[in-house]
């Protein structure tokens, strides 16, 4: 089936605004657009498409939520039943050694690690609630539809997106179940795909949005949800740690958040700028849970869910240009996350609101496709910019290692209050940081005990990940020879270890010869780590059929 025939068969729907992604940024933008339509007596048609099987299915975050942005968006959220049920009751920050811990005195905690007034939440459930609010205002939400292509007019203005075809076989040919994708055309299109968005990445390249910006830096966040013994549960307790099991030169840390109903979210973040190709973020996470300070909460409990997701960590200096003709980037598609606070949901909500206000003003004037220059101007005047500016030197300072970085950042935040007259630059991109395997010592990880620590496959099982059989592999290779000739030869195939879901596997013949890369795409939890960390940038994550991937409950 040729491309012209496929395009001509696609049905088309017209909206004023199409939003790609039903996370906190996309849903908040949709809500704000409808609020403004009511205030200005406009009719604004808004459509949100979401690649997950339902709103919230692909949402993964710690999460401790700062309510500042949702206070602005929906001031009566408590009366409306928003699932922010557990206010933070206590903050702890621990430096871990292999067997012990040192608790940082409360008076030394910088503002970014103080959570009074914040809430421990399931961000997935918050998004489900935001989706209900959006639909009540007249927003059309279509879960299970993956935006696979950006649509342009003859002037190279973005005029919408097309969803991917379904019913394409592994060989690329249509099956009996084939259905063409649909074109969703709009006067303005907002991209809210989350970290390392598939289309956002293309737009940044096409329009040169990263020109003049620092490299974006990333981490991988791994999370489990546990139901623990009631006598060990402390609603609102927030624990962060640094140190063991990571080496001093490897950026990372952990969280342990006590929600309601005896639930605890436990997670681990590893910066993807690490250099040892033998490091496995998944195994580091499993080791971390065995530390006495954390194990004490989990013993006697039950692990009920698992997931992983890449997160932006570059901060203000890594933000791209936010706008282009016909649309803009919002939320983590742009990189709005405060790494020093380990928070992004409030930033995502605020960025969605700011973009919606710019779009509404353009629509009110009868414009379509003109660049939303008011959006970045409003951001620069907002409290969000002020917050990110204060935190801008966190990641560059932490690149000096845990102890020196912590001391330097303490000076930056406590003594200078984040107002140093300099902005530090990031070093190169994460994929350039791996050393040759000959320069590094393999890391021997303990076998999982099946009680506190687990293997990848049992973890993927409880993420409820699934993809339609026989669809094309969505983890594509630019050059099929690179995994063996370069990655295996130089780095001992690090994709086997940085992937948290067992997607990449080096298999050999019975005699141990003829190594080849096997891609178990069915396991993919859509974390995007491979797209980021692959040292040759040979792996390109593309969107699979809509509805595939994880189905996270309460994550």
C-alpha positions in Angstrom: 0.0 0.0 0.0 1.7 3.2 -1.1 1.9 6.3 1.0 -0.4 8.4 -1.2 -3.2 5.8 -0.9 -2.8 5.5 2.8 -3.0 9.3 3.2 -6.1 9.6 1.0 -7.9 6.9 3.0 -7.4 8.7 6.3 -10.5 10.4 7.7 -10.0 13.9 9.0 -11.5 15.8 11.9 -11.2 19.5 12.6 -10.7 21.2 15.9 -9.5 24.6 17.1 -6.9 22.9 19.3 -5.5 19.4 19.4 -3.4 18.3 22.4 -1.1 15.3 22.2 -0.9 13.6 25.6 -3.3 13.3 28.5 -0.8 14.0 31.3 -0.9 16.9 33.7 0.3 19.4 31.1 -2.1 18.4 28.3 -5.1 18.1 30.5 -4.5 21.4 32.3 -4.1 23.1 28.9 -7.4 21.7 27.8 -9.1 22.7 31.0 -7.7 26.2 30.9 -8.8 26.6 27.2 -12.4 25.7 28.1 -12.3 28.0 31.1 -11.2 30.9 29.0 -13.7 30.1 26.3 -16.5 30.4 28.9 -15.0 33.7 30.2 -14.7 35.2 26.8 -17.9 33.7 25.3 -15.8 31.9 22.7 -16.6 28.5 21.2 -13.3 26.5 21.3 -13.2 22.9 20.3 -10.5 20.9 22.0 -9.4 17.4 21.5 -6.9 15.4 23.6 -5.4 12.2 22.3 -3.6 9.7 24.5 -1.5 6.7 23.5 -2.3 4.8 26.7 -5.3 2.6 27.0 -6.9 5.1 29.3 -6.0 8.4 30.9 -3.4 7.7 33.5 -2.3 4.3 32.1 1.2 5.6 31.2 1.6 8.2 34.0 4.5 7.4 36.3 5.8 9.8 39.0 6.9 9.6 42.6 5.0 11.8 43.5 5.0 14.6 46.0 2.9 17.3 44.4 3.2 21.0 45.0 -0.4 22.3 44.8 0.5 25.8 43.7 -0.5 25.3 40.0 -3.6 23.3 40.6 -4.7 26.0 43.1 -4.6 28.4 40.2 -6.2 26.0 37.7 -9.1 24.7 39.9 -9.2 26.7 43.1 -11.9 24.5 44.6 -10.2 21.2 43.8 -10.7 19.9 47.3 -14.5 20.4 47.1 -14.4 18.8 43.6 -12.8 15.6 45.0 -9.3 15.8 43.6 -7.2 12.8 44.8 -4.8 14.8 46.9 -5.6 13.0 50.1 -2.3 12.8 52.0 -0.5 16.0 53.1 3.2 15.6 53.8 3.7 15.1 57.5 7.4 14.7 57.8 10.6 15.2 55.6 13.7 13.0 56.1 16.9 13.1 54.0 19.3 10.3 54.6 22.9 9.8 53.4 23.3 6.0 53.0 26.4 3.8 53.5 26.2 0.1 52.8 24.9 -0.7 56.2 24.1 2.6 57.9 22.6 6.0 57.4 23.0 9.6 58.5 19.9 11.8 58.8 20.5 15.4 57.7 19.3 17.7 60.5 16.1 19.5 59.7 17.7 23.0 59.9 20.2 22.0 57.2 17.5 21.0 54.7 17.4 23.4 51.8 14.1 24.8 50.7 13.9 22.5 47.7 13.8 19.5 50.0 11.1 20.8 52.4 7.6 19.7 51.5 5.3 21.3 54.1 2.1 22.1 52.3 2.6 19.5 49.5 0.8 16.2 49.0 1.9 12.6 48.4 -0.2 11.5 45.4 -0.7 9.0 42.7 -0.1 11.3 39.6 -2.0 8.7 37.5 -5.1 9.2 39.6 -4.6 12.9 39.6 -4.6 12.8 35.8 -7.7 10.6 35.7 -9.5 13.2 37.8 -8.2 16.0 35.6 -9.5 14.1 32.6 -13.0 14.0 34.2 -12.8 17.7 34.8 -11.8 18.3 31.2 -14.6 16.2 29.8 -17.2 17.9 32.0 -16.1 21.2 30.3 -16.6 19.7 26.8 -13.1 18.5 26.0 -13.0 15.4 23.8 -10.5 12.8 25.0 -9.5 9.9 22.9 -7.4 7.3 24.8 -5.8 4.5 22.9 -4.8 6.7 20.0 -1.1 7.3 19.4 0.0 10.4 17.5 2.4 9.0 15.0 2.9 11.9 12.5 3.0 15.7 12.6 0.9 17.4 9.8 2.3 20.5 8.0 0.8 22.8 5.4 2.7 24.2 2.4 4.2 26.9 4.5 5.6 24.3 7.0 3.1 25.4 9.7 2.0 22.6 12.0 -1.7 21.9 11.3 -2.3 18.9 13.4 -1.3 15.3 13.8 -2.2 11.9 12.4 -2.7 8.8 14.5 -0.9 5.7 13.5 -2.4 2.9 11.4 -3.5 -0.2 13.3 -3.4 -3.7 11.9 0.0 -3.5 10.4 2.0 -6.8 10.5 5.5 -7.3 11.7 6.5 -7.4 8.0 5.1 -3.9 7.5 2.2 -5.1 5.4 -1.5 -4.4 6.2 -3.3 -7.3 7.8 -7.0 -8.1 7.7 -7.4 -6.0 10.8 -5.9 -2.9 9.1 -7.4 0.5 9.8 -5.9 3.7 8.6 -5.0 6.4 11.1 -7.0 9.5 11.4 -6.0 13.1 10.8 -6.7 15.5 13.6 -6.4 19.0 12.2 -6.2 22.1 14.3 -5.5 25.8 14.3 -3.0 25.1 17.1 -1.4 21.8 18.2 0.1 21.4 21.7 2.6 18.7 22.3 2.5 17.2 25.8 3.9 13.7 25.3 6.1 13.7 28.4 9.9 13.3 28.6 11.7 12.6 25.2 8.4 12.9 23.3 8.5 11.1 20.0 7.0 14.0 18.0 8.5 16.7 20.2 12.0 15.3 19.4 11.2 15.6 15.7 9.9 19.2 16.1 12.9 20.3 18.0 15.1 19.1 15.1 13.0 20.4 12.3 12.6 23.9 13.7 16.0 24.1 15.4 14.4 24.6 18.8 17.5 23.5 20.6 19.8 26.0 19.0 21.5 28.0 21.8 20.2 25.7 24.5 22.3 23.3 26.6 22.0 19.6 26.0 19.0 18.1 27.8 20.1 15.8 30.6 18.1 12.8 31.8 17.6 10.3 34.5 15.8 7.1 34.6 13.2 6.8 37.4 12.1 3.3 38.6 9.2 2.9 41.0 7.3 0.2 42.8 4.1 0.5 44.8 3.9 -1.5 47.9 1.2 -2.3 50.4 2.9 -2.5 53.8 1.9 -3.5 57.3 -0.3 -0.9 59.0 1.9 -0.6 62.0 4.8 0.5 59.8 2.8 3.0 57.8 3.2 6.7 58.4 0.8 8.7 56.1 2.6 11.7 54.6 6.2 10.5 55.5 8.6 11.6 52.8 12.1 10.0 52.7 14.8 10.9 50.2 18.2 9.3 50.2 21.6 9.7 48.4 24.7 7.6 48.5 24.7 3.8 48.6 24.3 1.8 46.4 25.7 4.3 43.9 29.3 5.4 43.7 30.2 8.9 44.6 30.7 9.9 41.0 27.3 8.6 39.8 24.3 11.0 40.2 21.2 9.5 41.6 19.0 9.0 44.7 15.9 7.5 46.0 12.4 8.3 47.4 10.1 6.5 49.8 6.7 8.1 50.0 3.9 7.0 52.4 0.5 7.5 50.8 -2.9 6.6 52.2 -4.3 3.1 52.7 -1.0 1.5 53.8 0.5 2.2 50.4 4.2 3.2 49.9 5.8 4.4 46.7 9.4 3.4 46.7 11.7 4.5 43.8 15.2 5.2 42.5 16.6 7.7 40.1 19.9 7.2 38.2 21.3 10.1 36.1 21.8 8.8 32.6 25.2 10.5 32.4 26.8 7.6 34.2 30.1 6.3 32.7 30.3 2.6 33.7 28.7 0.5 30.9 28.2 -2.4 33.4 25.9 -0.3 35.7 22.3 -1.4 35.8 19.8 1.1 37.1 17.2 -1.7 37.7 19.7 -3.8 39.8 20.8 -0.7 41.7 17.1 -0.1 42.6 16.7 -3.6 43.8 19.9 -3.4 45.9 18.7 -0.1 47.4 15.5 -1.7 48.8 17.7 -4.1 50.8 19.2 -1.3 52.9 18.1 -1.5 56.5 16.6 2.0 56.5 14.3 1.0 53.7 13.9 -2.7 54.1 12.3 -2.1 57.5 9.2 -0.6 55.9 8.9 -3.2 53.1 9.3 -6.4 55.2 6.0 -8.2 55.5 4.5 -6.1 52.8 3.5 -6.9 49.2 4.7 -5.4 46.0 1.7 -4.6 43.8 3.0 -2.5 40.8 6.2 -1.6 39.0 7.2 0.9 36.3 10.0 3.0 34.9 10.2 6.3 33.0 12.9 8.7 31.8 12.9 12.2 33.4 14.3 15.5 32.3 17.0 16.9 34.5 18.7 19.7 32.6 16.6 22.5 34.0 16.2 26.1 32.8 19.3 26.2 30.6 18.2 23.0 28.7 14.8 24.3 27.8 14.4 24.5 24.0 12.5 27.3 22.2 9.0 26.5 23.2 7.1 27.6 20.1 6.9 27.1 16.3 4.4 28.0 13.6 1.1 26.3 14.6 2.0 25.0 18.0 4.2 24.6 21.1 5.8 22.2 23.5 4.4 22.0 27.1 5.3 20.0 30.2 8.1 17.5 30.0 7.9 17.5 26.2 9.8 20.8 26.7 11.6 19.8 29.9 9.7 21.6 32.7 11.0 19.7 35.7 12.8 21.0 38.8 15.4 18.2 39.4 16.5 19.7 42.8 12.9 19.4 44.1 12.3 16.1 42.3 9.0 17.6 41.1 7.5 18.3 37.7 3.7 18.0 37.9 3.1 21.5 39.1 5.5 22.8 36.4 3.6 20.8 33.8 0.3 22.2 34.9 1.5 25.8 34.9 3.2 25.4 31.5 -0.1 24.0 30.1 -2.0 26.9 31.5 0.4 29.5 30.1 0.2 27.9 26.6 -3.6 27.8 26.8 -3.8 31.5 27.6 -1.7 32.3 24.6 -3.7 30.1 22.3 -7.0 31.5 23.6 -5.8 35.1 22.9 -4.9 34.1 19.3 -8.2 32.4 18.6 -10.1 35.3 20.0 -8.3 37.5 17.4 -9.2 35.1 14.6 -5.6 33.8 14.2 -4.6 30.3 13.2 -1.1 29.0 13.0 0.7 32.2 14.0 3.6 31.6 16.4 2.5 31.8 20.1 5.2 34.3 21.1 3.1 35.3 24.2 3.6 31.9 25.7 7.4 32.1 26.4 7.1 35.7 27.4 4.5 34.8 30.0 6.7 31.9 31.2 9.6 34.3 31.7 7.4 36.5 33.9 5.9 33.6 35.9 6.7 32.0 39.3 7.7 28.9 37.4 10.6 30.7 35.6 11.6 32.1 39.0 11.6 28.7 40.6 13.6 27.0 37.7 16.1 29.9 37.7 16.8 29.4 41.4 17.5 25.7 40.8 19.4 26.1 37.5 22.8 25.2 38.9 21.7 22.0 40.7 22.7 19.5 38.0 26.0 21.2 37.0 27.1 21.3 40.6 26.1 17.7 41.3 28.2 16.6 38.4 31.2 17.1 40.8 30.1 14.0 42.7 27.8 13.4 45.7 29.9 15.0 48.5 31.4 17.9 46.7 28.3 18.6 44.7 26.1 18.5 47.8 28.4 21.0 49.6 28.4 23.3 46.5 24.7 23.1 46.0 24.2 23.8 49.7 26.2 27.0 49.3 24.2 27.9 46.2 20.9 27.4 47.9 21.4 28.3 51.5 24.0 31.1 51.3 23.3 32.5 47.9 19.5 31.6 47.9 19.8 30.5 44.3 20.7 34.0 43.2 24.3 33.5 42.1 25.2 35.9 39.3 26.3 32.9 37.1 24.5 30.1 35.3 26.7 27.0 34.9 26.7 25.0 31.7 26.1 21.3 31.3 28.8 19.0 29.8 28.0 16.8 26.8 24.9 14.7 26.2 24.3 11.6 28.3 24.9 9.2 25.4 28.5 10.3 25.1 29.4 9.5 28.7 30.0 5.8 28.6 33.6 4.5 28.9 35.0 1.6 27.0 34.3 -1.7 28.8 38.1 -2.3 29.1 38.3 0.8 31.4 35.6 -0.4 33.8 35.1 -3.2 36.2 32.0 -5.4 35.8 29.5 -5.0 38.7 28.3 -8.2 40.3 24.7 -7.7 41.5 23.2 -10.1 44.1 20.4 -12.4 42.9 16.9 -11.2 43.7 15.3 -12.9 46.7 11.8 -12.6 45.4 10.7 -11.0 48.7 12.3 -7.5 48.7 14.3 -7.7 45.4 13.0 -9.0 42.1 14.0 -9.7 38.5 13.0 -7.7 35.4 10.4 -10.1 34.0 8.4 -10.5 37.1 8.5 -6.7 37.4 7.3 -6.1 33.9 4.5 -8.6 34.6 3.0 -6.4 37.3 3.3 -3.3 35.1 0.5 -4.9 33.0 2.5 -4.1 29.9 1.1 -5.5 26.6 1.4 -4.8 22.9 -0.7 -6.2 20.1 1.0 -9.3 18.7 2.7 -9.1 15.3 2.9 -5.3 15.1 6.1 -3.8 13.8 8.9 -3.5 16.4 8.7 0.1 17.6 12.3 0.0 18.9 14.0 0.7 15.6 17.7 0.5 14.5 19.3 2.9 12.1 22.0 0.3 11.4 21.4 -3.3 12.4 25.2 -4.0 12.5 25.9 -1.5 15.2 24.6 -3.4 18.3 27.2 -6.2 17.8 30.1 -4.4 16.0 30.1 -1.3 18.2 27.9 -1.7 21.3 28.9 -5.2 22.2 32.5 -4.8 21.1 33.2 -1.5 23.0 30.6 -1.4 25.8 29.5 -5.1 26.3 26.0 -4.2 25.0 24.9 -1.7 27.7 21.3 -1.8 26.4 21.0 -5.2 28.2 21.5 -3.3 31.5 20.1 0.3 31.1 16.7 -1.0 29.8 14.6 -1.6 32.9 12.2 -4.1 31.2 14.4 -6.8 29.5 13.7 -5.6 26.0 17.3 -6.0 24.8 19.1 -9.3 24.9 22.3 -10.6 23.4 21.6 -14.2 22.2 24.1 -16.7 20.9 24.2 -20.1 19.3 24.6 -23.2 21.5 28.3 -23.0 21.2 28.4 -19.4 22.4 29.2 -18.0 19.0 27.3 -15.7 16.6 26.1 -13.1 19.0 23.0 -11.1 17.9 20.7 -8.6 19.4 17.2 -9.8 20.2 14.6 -7.1 20.8 11.7 -8.2 23.0 9.5 -5.3 22.2 6.5 -6.8 24.0 8.2 -5.9 27.3 8.7 -2.2 26.5 7.3 0.1 29.3 7.8 3.2 27.1 10.5 4.7 29.4 12.5 6.0 26.4 15.9 5.2 28.1 17.2 3.4 25.1 16.5 6.4 22.8 18.5 8.5 25.2 21.4 6.4 26.5 22.3 4.3 23.4 26.0 5.5 22.9 25.7 5.6 19.1 22.2 7.0 19.0 21.3 4.0 16.7 18.1 3.1 18.6 15.1 5.2 17.8 11.9 4.8 19.8 8.8 5.2 17.6 5.3 5.0 18.7 3.6 1.6 18.7 -0.1 1.0 18.1 -2.2 3.1 20.5 -3.3 1.3 23.7 -0.1 -0.6 24.0 2.5 -0.4 26.7 2.0 -0.4 30.5 -1.3 0.0 32.3 -0.3 1.5 35.6 -2.8 1.4 38.5 -2.4 4.0 41.2 1.1 5.0 39.9 
